[in-house]
Amino acid sequence: MRITLLVQRTFVPLLLLLTHLDTNAQSLEQWTRWGDAAMEVKQYYGASRFFDGALAIEPGRMGLQWKQAEACRLSHQYDRAAELYEKVYRKDQGRTYTQALRWLAEMQLCAGDPIAAQASWSKVLKREKDEASVLHERALNALEGITLALEPTSAGSVEIVHEPAPLNSFDSEFGARYGPDGTLHFAGLHGAVNGSGEVEDTMHYRTRIHRSSGVSGNWSAPEPLEVVGDGDVANPTWTLDGQRILFTYCPVNGTCRIHVSPVGDGLLDPVPLEGLGDAMSTQPMIVDWNDREMLLFVSDRADGKGGTDIWQARLENGRAVEVHPLNGKVNTAGNERSPWFVPSTSTLWFSSDHLPGHGGYDVFTSTLDNDVFGTPENAGTPINSPANDLYPMLDTARGEGWITSNRAGSFAAKGETCCNDLYRWDISRMVRANVPGTTDTVNDLYEESALALATLQRKFPLRLYFHNDEPGPRSRSTTTELDYQDTYLAYRSLLPDYLNGQEDPNAMTRFFTEEVDHGMALLGELTRALITTLDAGRSVTIDVRGHASPLARNDYNIDLSKRRIQSLRNHLRTVLGGRLTPYLDGNAPNAAMLTVHELPFGEDRAASSVSDDPATLDRSVYSVAAARERRIEVVALELMDTQRTEQGTIRLIKELGNIEQDREREIPFLIRNTSATPMHLLESTADCGCTTTELPKEPIPAQGSHALSVHFSGRAPLGRLMRTLSIRTDGEPERFELIILGTVIP
């Protein structure tokens, strides 16, 4: 696969040979030799056909399975690649084929199997001891990306449209953009294909720039631009005056470089763009950037961060000057490609295979501020998919966005994800959904980090399910070393046992898919929201309630609930390489804390319809009703922010989420005395009679703290709530303000 063009060309001479050969007449060595030859010239789909022939003779040979896995990965046959990598890893355990587990995890993600990918990436993370390695970073990013795949973030109400023929074909189309003449330009790899998916015309099977006129769903037949030479041509962009066209030219056996040609009916007099040197350069994009004609492009040249990076240069008198990688956080140790800059919003759109994504390449955005690009954000679904999503292009004048993707549903003659197609969407519908019931509060508490948790709470309770008497069967311990992901994966593997003998197996399958898997997905979403909020300096308390089926005595179920809640704590402690551990331990540099508050109650809340007879396991263990009882529930989140006003008052702001009207509750606040002398809490005043507290008679010691409980009566009108209780002290600070935020519901 050419790093520049991102297309696959069938290895025609060898495949023509293949069609005339009797599979049984060839030796294992011949098939393997032909496959190796195809791999050598980067014709990966053809190589997979040859390795098929070898595996037909000796299907269990691990070395062949590895070769075929590599060929399938590089030709985007994700399911087959995952199956073969799994076979190799199961036999070899990473001794000889050290990358088998990593590529298994990548292929499972690309194949749209995030549950399996999560287990594989977790193994990668445990095996990779070097926390500074690229693989360790990639594993962390992949696990974070899996939360996107399990509970996708939406790009507003965007609908991605797969453009029909003749714009898209069974070959490959990519990199759409409008030219100065108003026609749509894109690169296409087109040739005559026979019934076996093999290209018949070998002389003209090259990537060319095409153009088509029309509107979505009604396009004229694409016409290729005339070009000099036998190489591949793609990625057009135009100078701001519209007089010259820049594009990527890849000679047959040379380095891909950005070339420039006068605008006309073809690319007749191309020359390399001066100033970029002999290193690989591709995917140019020209933009008016603060009254400067700037060039963005992709290169793997020295001084980058790794793989391919996005670079910038200023165009001056037809020459690239001031060439350097983008400033900021866009480039990574992986591959970044296909930049597109939107001046009106100072936003860069690009693709990366290293940042947290859904699989393969994902589309990201990064905002420019003072010539520095900020932290990339995933563009969400449906812009992104488990497969490769590249070449984002936004035309604000037309209100259109375009991407290139080999996602399932693209036209394909060699497997559903073999080939790239063009997809379009209406950018006017890319609006961040407003969260009902959220308004500005004290000092903008409801900024993005708080919104993530507030939105998530609308999906509560978050239910996490367990197999019977797990973790720690027949134990009276109240703790466990297992984390929830361990118990979830073990539980998920028991689905065949749960289906055995079921009168309605579909009901059990739906339970695992819609409730067990959904709970794990929400837990991933919660983890991401917690990291964002805690990193912003806000403390969070998670209220968790225990639950159990009635097979054991209630005191046993209380212990069981404690073990299950502990597995959630362990999960939060280990997920994403321990990102949350400092917050759980209370030693984070920003002083934010994460607390898991237990509300266990054993069998007391179990449904009365569930059997408690150990002799009827079909109803007491393996029924849907019984399985629903074996859970813990995250029922609420409390968000606290600490602020100091200009007058020196300390504000402790706690977000309670949904609050039931007329339901009394106790709300804890931790008052810290950071001074060198004891401090008395003298008096409290509230803005309503619905909040009260009892102050301690003894002073808070120097550098000490006191847990203060605020009683809220629940008497408040429906809708957004803000209540303040002020405490006067004889020390520093002179006043604390305890602020309660939430949304009152019926």
C-alpha positions in Angstrom: 0.0 0.0 0.0 1.5 3.3 -1.0 1.8 5.6 2.0 0.6 8.5 -0.1 -2.3 7.2 -2.1 -4.0 4.9 0.3 -5.2 2.5 -2.4 -4.7 -1.1 -3.2 -3.6 -2.2 -6.7 -4.1 -5.9 -7.5 -0.8 -7.6 -8.4 -2.0 -8.3 -11.9 0.8 -10.3 -13.5 0.8 -12.7 -10.6 -2.9 -12.9 -10.4 -3.2 -13.6 -14.1 -0.9 -16.5 -13.5 -3.0 -17.5 -10.6 -6.2 -17.8 -12.7 -4.5 -20.3 -15.0 -3.0 -22.5 -12.4 -4.4 -25.7 -10.9 -4.3 -25.2 -7.1 -3.6 -28.8 -6.4 -0.8 -29.0 -8.9 1.3 -26.4 -7.2 3.7 -27.0 -4.3 3.6 -25.4 -0.9 6.9 -23.7 -1.7 5.6 -22.3 -5.0 2.6 -20.7 -3.5 4.7 -19.3 -0.7 7.3 -17.9 -3.1 4.6 -16.2 -5.2 3.0 -14.7 -2.0 6.4 -13.4 -0.8 7.0 -11.8 -4.2 3.7 -10.1 -4.1 4.4 -8.8 -0.6 7.8 -7.5 -1.7 6.1 -5.2 -4.3 3.3 -4.2 -1.8 0.6 -6.1 -3.7 -1.1 -7.4 -0.5 -4.4 -8.6 -1.9 -2.6 -10.7 -4.5 -0.3 -12.0 -1.8 -3.3 -13.2 0.2 -4.6 -15.2 -2.8 -1.2 -17.0 -3.1 -1.0 -17.7 0.7 -4.5 -19.1 0.4 -3.1 -21.7 -2.0 -0.3 -22.5 0.4 -2.7 -22.8 3.4 -4.9 -25.1 1.4 -2.0 -27.6 1.4 -0.9 -27.1 5.0 -3.5 -25.1 6.9 -1.9 -25.5 10.4 1.6 -24.1 9.6 2.1 -21.1 11.9 4.6 -19.3 9.6 2.1 -19.4 6.8 -0.7 -18.2 9.1 1.5 -15.2 10.0 2.2 -14.4 6.4 -1.4 -14.6 5.5 -2.4 -12.5 8.5 0.0 -9.8 7.4 -1.3 -9.8 3.9 -4.9 -9.7 5.0 -4.2 -6.8 7.4 -2.4 -4.8 4.7 -5.3 -5.4 2.2 -7.9 -4.5 4.8 -9.4 -7.9 5.2 -9.9 -7.3 8.9 -12.0 -10.3 10.0 -9.6 -12.8 8.3 -6.6 -11.0 9.7 -8.0 -11.1 13.2 -8.7 -14.8 13.0 -5.2 -15.6 11.8 -3.4 -13.4 14.3 -5.4 -15.1 17.0 -4.3 -18.5 15.9 -0.7 -17.4 15.8 -0.8 -15.8 19.2 -2.6 -18.7 20.8 0.2 -21.0 19.6 3.2 -18.7 20.0 2.2 -16.5 22.9 4.4 -13.7 21.5 7.7 -15.6 21.7 8.5 -15.5 17.9 5.8 -13.3 16.5 6.1 -10.5 19.1 3.5 -8.3 17.3 0.8 -10.9 16.9 -1.2 -9.7 20.0 -0.9 -6.0 19.0 -2.2 -6.6 15.5 -4.9 -8.9 16.7 -6.2 -6.1 18.9 -6.0 -3.6 16.0 -7.8 -5.9 13.6 -10.5 -6.7 16.1 -11.1 -3.0 16.5 -11.1 -2.4 12.7 -13.5 -5.4 12.3 -16.0 -3.7 14.6 -15.5 -6.0 17.6 -14.6 -3.6 20.5 -15.4 -6.1 23.2 -12.8 -8.6 21.9 -10.4 -5.7 21.2 -10.8 -4.4 24.7 -9.6 -7.8 26.1 -6.7 -8.0 23.6 -5.5 -4.4 24.2 -5.7 -5.0 28.0 -3.3 -7.9 27.5 -1.0 -5.8 25.4 -0.9 -3.2 28.2 -0.1 -5.7 30.8 2.7 -7.3 28.7 4.3 -4.0 27.7 6.3 -3.0 30.7 8.0 0.1 29.2 5.5 2.9 30.0 7.4 5.2 27.7 7.1 3.0 24.7 5.0 3.8 21.6 3.1 0.5 22.0 2.2 1.4 25.6 0.9 4.7 24.5 -1.0 3.2 21.6 -2.6 0.6 23.9 -3.8 3.4 26.3 -5.2 5.3 23.3 -6.8 2.2 21.9 -8.6 1.4 25.2 -9.8 5.0 25.4 -10.9 4.7 21.8 -12.9 1.6 22.6 -15.1 3.6 24.9 -15.9 5.7 21.9 -16.8 2.5 20.0 -18.9 1.1 22.8 -20.7 4.3 23.5 -20.2 6.5 20.4 -20.1 10.3 20.6 -22.3 11.8 18.1 -21.4 14.6 15.7 -24.8 16.3 16.2 -27.5 15.0 13.7 -25.1 14.4 10.9 -26.2 11.8 8.3 -23.3 10.4 6.2 -24.4 9.9 2.5 -22.6 7.2 0.5 -22.5 8.8 -3.0 -23.7 6.5 -5.7 -22.3 5.5 -9.1 -20.8 6.9 -11.3 -19.0 9.0 -8.6 -18.1 5.9 -6.6 -17.2 2.5 -8.2 -16.0 -0.9 -7.3 -12.4 0.4 -7.5 -11.1 3.1 -5.2 -12.0 6.8 -4.9 -10.5 9.2 -2.3 -9.7 12.8 -1.4 -12.7 14.8 -2.7 -12.4 18.6 -3.0 -13.8 21.3 -5.2 -11.7 23.1 -7.7 -11.7 26.7 -8.8 -14.1 25.8 -11.7 -16.7 24.5 -9.2 -16.3 20.8 -10.2 -15.6 18.1 -7.7 -12.0 16.7 -8.0 -10.9 13.4 -6.5 -8.4 10.6 -7.0 -9.5 7.3 -8.5 -7.9 4.0 -9.3 -10.0 2.7 -12.1 -9.7 -0.4 -14.4 -11.7 -3.1 -15.9 -12.5 -5.8 -13.4 -13.5 -9.4 -14.3 -15.9 -11.7 -12.3 -13.0 -12.7 -10.0 -12.3 -9.2 -8.9 -9.1 -9.0 -10.9 -8.0 -6.1 -13.1 -7.7 -7.0 -16.7 -6.3 -3.7 -18.2 -2.8 -3.5 -16.8 -1.4 -0.6 -19.0 -3.7 2.1 -17.6 -4.4 0.9 -14.1 -2.9 4.0 -12.4 -4.3 6.5 -9.9 -5.5 9.6 -11.6 -7.2 12.8 -10.6 -10.8 12.9 -11.9 -13.4 15.5 -11.9 -17.2 15.4 -11.9 -20.0 18.0 -12.0 -23.4 17.8 -10.5 -25.0 17.6 -7.0 -25.3 14.8 -4.5 -26.9 11.7 -6.0 -26.7 13.0 -9.6 -23.1 13.2 -10.8 -21.7 13.2 -14.3 -19.3 10.4 -15.2 -15.9 11.2 -13.8 -13.3 12.4 -16.3 -9.6 11.9 -15.7 -7.2 14.8 -16.0 -4.5 14.3 -18.6 -1.1 13.7 -17.1 2.4 13.2 -18.3 4.2 10.1 -17.1 3.4 6.6 -15.9 3.2 7.3 -12.1 0.3 7.8 -9.8 -1.3 11.3 -9.3 -3.6 12.4 -6.5 -4.4 15.0 -3.8 -5.1 18.2 -5.8 -5.0 21.7 -4.2 -4.9 25.1 -5.8 -3.0 28.3 -5.0 -5.0 31.2 -3.7 -4.9 33.0 -7.1 -6.2 29.9 -8.8 -3.4 29.8 -11.3 -1.5 26.7 -10.2 -2.4 23.3 -9.0 -0.3 21.3 -6.5 -0.7 17.5 -6.3 1.1 14.4 -5.3 3.1 12.6 -8.0 4.5 9.1 -7.3 6.8 7.7 -10.0 6.7 4.0 -10.6 9.8 3.2 -8.6 10.5 6.5 -6.9 9.5 8.7 -4.0 6.2 10.4 -3.8 6.6 14.2 -3.8 4.4 17.3 -4.2 4.5 18.7 -7.7 3.1 21.9 -9.2 1.6 22.6 -12.6 -0.2 25.5 -14.3 -4.0 25.2 -14.1 -5.4 23.9 -17.4 -7.1 20.9 -18.9 -4.5 18.5 -17.5 -1.2 18.2 -15.6 1.1 18.7 -18.5 4.2 20.4 -17.2 4.6 19.3 -13.6 7.7 20.1 -11.6 8.6 19.3 -7.9 7.6 22.1 -5.6 10.8 23.9 -4.6 11.8 24.1 -0.9 10.6 20.6 0.2 13.7 18.7 -0.8 13.9 15.1 -1.8 12.0 13.6 1.2 8.6 12.2 0.8 5.8 14.8 0.7 2.2 14.3 0.0 -1.5 15.4 0.6 -1.0 19.2 0.2 -3.6 21.7 1.2 -3.3 25.5 0.6 -5.0 27.9 2.9 -5.2 31.6 3.6 -3.8 31.7 7.2 -3.7 35.2 8.7 -3.1 36.8 5.3 -0.3 34.2 4.5 -0.5 31.6 1.8 0.2 28.5 3.8 0.9 25.0 2.7 -0.1 22.0 4.9 1.3 18.6 3.8 2.2 15.2 5.1 5.8 13.8 5.3 7.8 11.1 7.1 11.0 13.2 6.9 13.4 13.6 9.8 12.5 15.8 12.8 9.0 14.5 12.9 7.4 12.7 15.9 7.2 9.4 14.1 5.4 7.7 11.2 3.9 10.4 9.0 3.3 13.9 10.4 1.6 17.0 9.3 4.0 19.8 8.3 3.5 23.4 7.4 5.3 25.9 5.1 4.7 29.3 3.8 4.5 29.8 0.0 6.6 32.6 -1.3 7.2 33.2 -5.0 6.3 29.6 -5.9 8.6 28.2 -3.3 8.0 26.5 0.2 9.8 28.4 3.0 9.8 28.1 6.8 9.1 24.3 6.6 8.5 22.7 10.0 6.0 20.3 11.7 2.8 21.7 13.1 3.2 23.4 16.4 1.1 21.9 19.1 -0.5 18.5 19.9 -1.6 17.2 16.5 1.4 15.0 15.6 2.0 11.7 17.5 4.3 8.7 17.3 1.8 7.1 14.9 0.6 8.4 11.6 -1.2 11.7 10.9 -2.6 12.4 7.5 -4.9 14.4 5.2 -5.0 17.9 6.8 -7.8 20.3 6.0 -7.9 23.7 7.6 -11.1 25.8 8.1 -10.1 29.5 8.5 -13.5 30.7 9.7 -13.3 28.5 12.8 -9.4 28.2 13.0 -10.0 24.4 13.0 -7.7 21.7 11.6 -9.4 18.5 10.4 -7.1 15.5 10.0 -6.8 11.7 10.4 -4.7 9.7 12.8 -4.2 6.0 13.5 -2.6 6.6 16.9 -5.0 8.8 18.8 -8.1 7.3 20.6 -10.4 6.2 17.9 -13.0 3.7 16.7 -10.5 1.7 14.6 -8.0 2.2 11.8 -7.7 5.9 11.0 -10.2 8.3 12.6 -11.0 11.9 11.8 -10.0 14.5 14.5 -10.2 18.2 14.9 -7.8 20.7 16.6 -8.2 24.4 17.2 -5.5 26.9 16.3 -4.7 29.5 18.9 -1.7 31.8 18.5 -0.2 29.6 15.8 -0.4 26.5 18.2 -2.8 23.6 17.7 -4.6 22.4 20.7 -5.5 18.9 22.0 -7.2 16.9 19.2 -10.9 15.8 19.6 -12.4 12.8 17.9 -15.1 13.9 15.4 -17.4 11.1 16.6 -19.8 8.9 14.7 -21.1 8.7 12.0 -18.1 10.6 10.6 -15.9 7.9 12.0 -16.3 4.1 11.8 -14.3 1.0 12.8 -12.5 1.1 9.4 -10.3 3.8 7.9 -11.8 7.3 7.7 -9.5 9.9 6.0 -9.4 13.0 3.8 -11.9 15.2 5.7 -12.9 18.2 3.6 -15.3 21.0 4.7 -16.6 23.5 2.2 -18.4 26.1 4.3 -19.7 28.0 1.2 -21.5 24.9 0.0 -22.4 23.6 3.5 -20.8 20.3 2.7 -18.3 17.9 4.3 -16.6 15.0 2.7 -14.6 12.0 3.9 -13.0 9.0 2.3 -13.7 5.6 4.0 -13.4 1.9 3.3 -16.2 1.2 5.9 -18.6 -1.6 5.4 -21.2 -0.5 2.8 -18.6 0.9 0.4 -18.6 -0.6 -3.1 -16.2 -3.5 -3.0 -15.2 -6.4 -5.3 -12.6 -8.0 -3.0 -14.3 -8.0 0.5 -16.5 -5.4 2.1 -13.7 -3.2 3.5 -11.2 -3.5 0.6 -11.7 -0.2 -1.2 -12.2 3.5 -0.5 -15.3 5.4 -1.4 -16.4 9.1 -1.1 -19.0 10.0 1.6 -20.7 13.4 2.1 -22.6 15.2 4.9 -24.4 18.4 5.5 -22.2 20.5 7.9 -25.1 22.7 8.9 -26.3 19.8 11.0 -23.0 19.5 12.9 -24.4 21.2 16.0 -23.5 20.1 19.5 -26.8 19.1 21.1 -27.9 21.3 24.0 -28.3 19.4 27.2 -31.8 20.1 28.6 -31.9 21.7 32.1 -28.3 22.9 32.1 -27.6 26.6 32.4 -24.7 28.8 33.4 -23.9 28.5 37.1 -21.3 29.9 39.5 -18.1 30.8 37.6 -19.2 28.7 34.6 -19.1 25.4 36.5 -21.0 23.9 33.6 -18.2 24.0 31.1 -17.4 21.0 28.9 -16.0 18.7 31.6 -19.1 19.1 33.8 -21.5 18.7 30.8 -20.0 15.3 30.1 -21.0 14.0 33.5 -24.3 15.8 33.5 -25.2 14.3 30.2 -24.1 10.8 31.3 -26.2 10.9 34.5 -29.3 11.1 32.3 -28.6 7.4 31.4 -28.3 6.3 35.1 -28.6 4.0 36.9 -25.5 2.5 35.3 -26.0 -1.3 35.9 -23.1 -3.7 36.0 -23.9 -7.4 36.0 -22.2 -10.4 37.5 -22.4 -14.2 37.3 -23.8 -16.0 40.3 -21.8 -15.6 43.5 -19.0 -13.7 41.7 -16.4 -12.5 42.4 -15.1 -14.8 45.1 -17.7 -17.6 45.3 -18.5 -19.0 48.7 -16.5 -16.3 50.4 -17.3 -14.1 53.4 -14.7 -11.6 52.3 -15.8 -8.0 51.6 -13.0 -7.4 49.1 -11.5 -8.9 45.9 -8.5 -8.4 43.7 -10.5 -8.8 40.5 -11.6 -5.7 38.6 -14.9 -5.4 36.9 -13.5 -6.0 33.4 -12.2 -9.3 34.5 -15.6 -10.4 35.9 -17.4 -9.0 32.8 -15.3 -10.9 30.3 -15.6 -14.1 32.4 -19.4 -13.6 32.6 -19.7 -12.9 28.9 -17.9 -16.1 28.1 -20.6 -18.1 29.9 -23.3 -17.0 27.4 -23.5 -20.5 25.9 -24.2 -22.0 29.3 -27.0 -19.4 29.9 -28.5 -20.2 26.5 -28.5 -24.0 27.1 -32.0 -25.2 27.8 -33.6 -21.8 27.6 -37.2 -21.7 26.4 -36.6 -18.3 24.9 -32.8 -18.1 24.0 -33.4 -14.8 22.2 -34.5 -13.2 25.5 -31.2 -14.2 27.2 -29.2 -13.0 24.2 -30.9 -9.7 24.3 -30.2 -9.4 28.0 -26.5 -9.9 27.5 -26.4 -7.5 24.5 -28.8 -4.8 25.7 -28.0 -4.8 29.4 -24.7 -6.6 30.2 -22.8 -5.1 27.3 -24.6 -1.8 27.6 -23.4 -1.5 31.2 -19.8 -2.1 30.2 -20.1 0.5 27.5 -21.5 3.1 29.9 -18.7 2.3 32.3 -16.2 3.2 29.6 -18.1 6.4 28.9 -18.1 7.2 32.7 -14.3 6.6 32.8 -13.6 9.1 30.0 -15.9 11.7 31.6 -14.2 11.2 35.0 -10.7 11.7 33.6 -11.8 14.9 31.9 -13.5 16.3 35.0 -10.8 15.2 37.5 -8.1 16.6 35.3 -9.9 19.9 35.4 -9.5 19.9 39.2 -13.1 18.9 40.2 -13.7 16.2 42.8 -16.3 13.5 42.1 -18.2 11.1 44.4 -19.8 8.1 42.9 -22.8 6.6 44.7 -23.0 2.8 44.2 -25.8 0.6 45.3 -25.5 -3.2 45.8 -27.9 -5.8 44.6 -28.0 -9.6 44.6 -30.2 -12.6 43.8 -31.7 -14.4 46.8 -29.8 -17.7 46.8 -27.9 -16.9 50.0 -28.7 -15.3 53.4 -29.0 -11.6 53.4 -25.8 -11.0 55.4 -23.9 -13.0 52.9 -25.4 -10.9 50.1 -24.2 -7.8 51.8 -20.6 -9.1 51.7 -21.1 -10.1 48.1 -22.3 -6.6 47.2 -19.2 -5.2 48.9 -17.0 -7.5 46.8 -18.7 -6.4 43.6 -18.4 -2.7 44.5 -14.7 -3.3 45.2 -14.3 -4.8 41.7 -15.6 -1.5 40.4 -13.0 0.4 42.5 -10.3 -1.9 41.2 -11.5 -1.3 37.6 -11.3 2.5 38.1 -7.8 2.0 39.6 -6.4 0.0 36.7 -8.3 1.3 33.7 -6.2 3.3 31.1 -2.9 2.5 32.8 -4.0 3.8 36.2 -5.0 7.3 35.1 -7.5 7.6 38.0 -5.3 6.1 40.8 -3.9 9.4 42.1 -7.5 10.7 42.4 -8.6 7.6 44.3 -5.6 7.8 46.6 -6.1 11.5 47.2 -2.6 12.6 46.1 -3.3 14.1 42.7 -1.3 17.3 42.1 -4.4 19.4 41.5 -6.0 18.1 44.8 -9.1 16.6 43.0 -10.4 13.4 44.5 -12.5 10.5 43.3 -14.6 8.7 46.0 -16.7 5.6 45.6 -19.6 5.8 48.2 -21.2 2.4 49.0 -25.0 1.9 49.3 -25.1 -1.9 49.6 -28.4 -3.7 50.5 -28.0 -7.4 49.5 -31.3 -9.3 48.9 -33.5 -6.7 50.5 -34.2 -5.2 47.1 -34.3 -8.4 45.0 -37.4 -9.0 42.9 -40.0 -11.2 44.5 -40.5 -13.2 41.4 -36.9 -14.6 41.5 -36.6 -18.1 42.9 -34.4 -18.6 46.0 -34.4 -22.4 45.7 -30.8 -23.7 45.0 -32.4 -26.8 43.5 -33.9 -24.9 40.6 -30.8 -23.4 39.0 -32.7 -22.8 35.8 -34.7 -20.1 37.6 -32.4 -19.1 40.5 -29.2 -18.7 38.4 -29.8 -19.1 34.6 -33.0 -17.2 34.1 -33.1 -13.6 32.8 -35.0 -12.5 35.9 -32.4 -13.9 38.3 -29.5 -12.6 36.1 -31.0 -9.1 36.3 -30.8 -9.1 40.1 -27.0 -9.9 40.2 -25.8 -6.3 39.7 -24.5 -3.2 41.3 -25.8 0.2 40.2 -24.1 3.6 39.9 -27.0 5.7 40.8 -25.6 9.2 41.2 -22.5 11.4 40.8 -21.7 14.3 42.9 -19.3 16.8 41.4 -17.4 19.3 43.5 -15.4 22.3 42.5 -13.3 24.5 44.8 -12.9 28.2 44.0 -11.5 31.3 45.7 -13.2 34.6 45.1 -11.4 37.9 44.9 -12.6 38.6 48.5 -10.9 35.4 49.7 -14.0 33.3 50.2 -13.6 29.6 49.5 -16.5 28.2 47.5 -17.2 24.5 47.6 -19.5 23.8 44.7 -21.2 20.4 44.5 -23.2 19.2 41.5 -25.8 16.6 42.5 -27.3 15.9 39.1 -31.0 14.9 39.3 -32.6 15.5 42.7 -36.0 14.0 43.5 -38.4 16.7 44.7 -39.3 16.5 48.5 -36.7 13.8 49.1 -34.5 14.6 52.0 -30.8 13.9 51.8 -27.5 14.6 53.5 -24.8 16.2 51.4 -21.2 15.9 52.8 -18.7 18.7 52.4 -15.1 18.4 53.6 -13.9 21.7 55.2 -10.1 22.0 55.2 -8.1 24.2 57.4 -4.9 24.9 55.4 -3.6 27.5 57.9 -1.0 27.1 60.6 -3.5 27.8 63.5 -6.7 26.1 64.6 -9.9 27.5 63.1 -13.5 27.7 64.5 -16.6 27.5 62.4 -18.6 30.3 64.0 -22.0 30.5 62.3 -23.9 29.4 59.2 -26.5 31.2 57.2 -28.6 29.8 54.3 -30.4 31.4 51.4 -33.5 29.3 52.2 -34.8 27.2 55.0 -34.3 24.0 53.0 -30.6 23.7 53.8 -29.2 23.4 57.3 -26.1 22.1 59.0 -24.7 21.6 62.5 -21.3 23.2 63.1 -18.7 21.5 65.3 -18.0 23.0 68.7 -14.3 22.1 68.6 -11.9 24.0 66.3 -10.5 22.4 63.1 -6.8 21.7 63.8 -4.2 23.4 61.8 -3.7 21.5 58.5 -6.8 19.4 59.5 -10.3 19.0 58.1 -13.8 18.3 59.2 -16.6 16.4 57.4 -19.6 18.7 57.5 -23.1 17.3 56.6 -25.6 19.7 55.0 -29.2 18.6 55.3 -31.4 19.4 52.2 -35.2 19.0 52.8 -36.0 18.5 49.1 -38.4 21.3 49.1 -37.7 23.1 45.8 -39.5 23.9 42.5 -38.9 21.6 39.6 -36.0 22.6 37.3 -32.5 23.9 37.9 -31.5 24.3 41.5 -28.9 26.4 43.3 -28.7 26.7 47.1 -26.0 28.4 49.1 -25.0 28.0 52.7 -22.4 30.4 54.1 -20.1 29.6 57.1 -18.2 32.3 58.9 -14.9 31.4 60.6 -12.3 33.1 62.9 -9.4 32.1 60.6 -8.3 32.0 57.0 -10.4 32.0 55.0 -13.0 34.2 56.8 -15.9 32.5 55.0 -16.8 29.3 53.2 -19.7 29.1 50.8 -21.2 25.6 50.3 -23.1 25.7 47.0 -25.5 22.9 46.0 -26.3 22.5 42.3 -28.7 20.1 40.6 -31.9 19.6 38.7 -35.1 18.9 40.7 -37.2 16.2 39.1 -40.7 14.8 40.1 
